[in-house]
Amino acid sequence: MRDAPARMAALARDGWRAVEAVGVMSRFGTILQRGDPGEARFGMLVEPHHRGDDGSLAQGALLIFLDYAIGRAAVPAHGLGIVTLQLQTNFIAPVPVGAFLTSESRLMAAEGALLYLRASVMVGDRLVATADGVWKVLALPRE
């Protein structure tokens, strides 16, 4: 993808900014966020190293993106000490290399240390995946 730097520059002009990643996410690719911290909108430009055997985005790569994006949606309200307990994903359509994915997440419920979140993943106006998950807050704030 020779045009990746130009596409990233265009995304930056449109309000997307890179999220500082650590660990495995720093090797995965650039995750972008749009809007204020605390908003649950993330994006990713699908690069050749995200490709599966069929030439489109590997489902495992989509799961990594979703796990990160949905989990980050809970961070502002609940702190960084959260872990994924369950992530159920529906793969709806293939995603070609070069596409720009966006994920929008929302908190559906919070019960004690458990957070229930839902997300949709789009390429433009086309739905490509949905997910529901349960995250656990490792340390609840003291009252």
C-alpha positions as CSV (number, residue, x, y, z in Angstrom):
1,M,0.0,0.0,0.0
2,R,2.1,2.8,-1.3
3,D,-0.6,5.4,-0.6
4,A,-0.8,4.6,3.1
5,P,1.1,7.7,4.3
6,A,-1.2,9.9,2.1
7,R,-4.3,8.2,3.4
8,M,-3.1,8.6,7.0
9,A,-2.5,12.3,6.4
10,A,-6.0,12.6,5.0
11,L,-7.4,10.8,8.0
12,A,-5.5,13.2,10.3
13,R,-7.0,16.2,8.5
14,D,-10.4,14.6,9.1
15,G,-9.9,14.5,12.9
16,W,-8.4,11.0,13.3
17,R,-5.3,10.7,15.5
18,A,-3.1,7.8,16.4
19,V,-3.5,6.1,19.7
20,E,-0.3,5.4,21.6
21,A,-0.1,1.6,21.7
22,V,2.1,-0.7,23.9
23,G,2.9,-4.3,23.8
24,V,1.4,-6.4,21.0
25,M,-0.7,-3.5,19.8
26,S,2.5,-1.6,19.0
27,R,3.3,-4.3,16.4
28,F,-0.2,-4.7,15.1
29,G,-0.7,-1.5,13.2
30,T,-1.8,2.0,13.8
31,I,-5.1,2.4,15.7
32,L,-6.8,5.8,15.3
33,Q,-9.3,7.6,17.5
34,R,-11.6,10.4,16.5
35,G,-13.1,12.9,18.9
36,D,-12.5,13.5,22.5
37,P,-10.9,10.9,24.9
38,G,-13.8,8.9,26.2
39,E,-15.6,8.6,22.9
40,A,-15.7,5.1,21.7
41,R,-14.9,5.6,18.0
42,F,-11.7,3.9,16.7
43,G,-10.4,3.2,13.2
44,M,-7.7,1.2,11.4
45,L,-6.4,1.2,7.9
46,V,-6.2,-2.4,6.8
47,E,-2.6,-3.1,5.7
48,P,-1.1,-6.1,3.8
49,H,0.1,-7.7,7.0
50,H,-3.5,-7.9,8.3
51,R,-4.4,-10.1,5.2
52,G,-5.7,-13.7,5.6
53,D,-5.3,-16.6,3.2
54,D,-8.2,-15.4,1.1
55,G,-6.6,-11.9,0.6
56,S,-9.0,-10.0,2.8
57,L,-8.7,-8.9,6.4
58,A,-8.0,-12.0,8.6
59,Q,-10.8,-12.6,11.0
60,G,-8.2,-12.9,13.8
61,A,-6.9,-9.4,13.0
62,L,-10.5,-8.1,13.1
63,L,-10.8,-9.7,16.6
64,I,-7.7,-8.0,17.8
65,F,-8.9,-4.6,16.6
66,L,-12.4,-5.2,18.2
67,D,-11.0,-6.3,21.5
68,Y,-8.8,-3.3,21.7
69,A,-11.4,-0.8,20.5
70,I,-14.2,-2.1,22.7
71,G,-12.0,-2.4,25.7
72,R,-10.7,1.1,25.2
73,A,-14.3,2.3,25.2
74,A,-14.6,1.3,28.8
75,V,-11.2,2.8,29.9
76,P,-12.3,6.5,30.5
77,A,-15.1,5.6,32.9
78,H,-13.5,2.6,34.6
79,G,-9.8,3.0,34.4
80,L,-7.1,0.9,32.7
81,G,-7.5,-2.2,34.9
82,I,-9.9,-4.1,32.7
83,V,-9.7,-7.5,31.0
84,T,-11.8,-9.2,28.4
85,L,-13.9,-12.1,29.7
86,Q,-15.9,-12.8,26.6
87,L,-16.0,-11.4,23.0
88,Q,-18.7,-12.8,20.6
89,T,-18.3,-11.6,17.1
90,N,-20.4,-11.8,14.0
91,F,-18.5,-11.5,10.8
92,I,-20.8,-10.1,8.2
93,A,-18.7,-9.2,5.1
94,P,-15.1,-9.5,4.0
95,V,-12.9,-6.4,4.3
96,P,-10.3,-5.7,1.5
97,V,-6.7,-4.6,2.2
98,G,-6.7,-0.8,1.9
99,A,-10.1,-0.4,3.6
100,F,-10.5,1.9,6.5
101,L,-12.4,0.2,9.4
102,T,-14.3,2.2,12.0
103,S,-15.6,0.8,15.3
104,E,-18.2,2.4,17.4
105,S,-18.8,1.0,20.9
106,R,-21.3,1.6,23.6
107,L,-21.7,0.5,27.2
108,M,-24.9,-1.5,27.5
109,A,-24.8,-2.2,31.2
110,A,-22.5,-2.3,34.2
111,E,-23.0,-4.7,37.1
112,G,-20.4,-4.4,39.9
113,A,-17.1,-5.2,38.2
114,L,-18.7,-6.5,35.0
115,L,-19.1,-4.3,31.9
116,Y,-21.3,-5.3,29.0
117,L,-20.3,-3.6,25.7
118,R,-21.5,-3.7,22.1
119,A,-19.8,-2.6,18.9
120,S,-20.4,-2.3,15.2
121,V,-17.6,-2.2,12.6
122,M,-18.1,-0.4,9.4
123,V,-16.2,0.2,6.2
124,G,-17.8,3.5,5.0
125,D,-21.5,3.0,5.4
126,R,-21.3,-0.9,5.1
127,L,-21.6,-3.0,8.2
128,V,-18.9,-5.7,8.2
129,A,-19.0,-7.0,11.8
130,T,-20.8,-6.7,15.1
131,A,-19.6,-7.8,18.6
132,D,-20.9,-8.1,22.1
133,G,-18.5,-8.6,25.0
134,V,-18.0,-8.7,28.8
135,W,-15.1,-7.0,30.4
136,K,-14.1,-7.1,34.1
137,V,-12.8,-4.2,36.0
138,L,-9.9,-5.5,38.0
139,A,-10.0,-2.9,40.8
140,L,-13.1,-0.9,41.5
141,P,-12.5,2.7,42.7
142,R,-12.9,3.2,46.4
143,E,-16.0,5.1,47.4
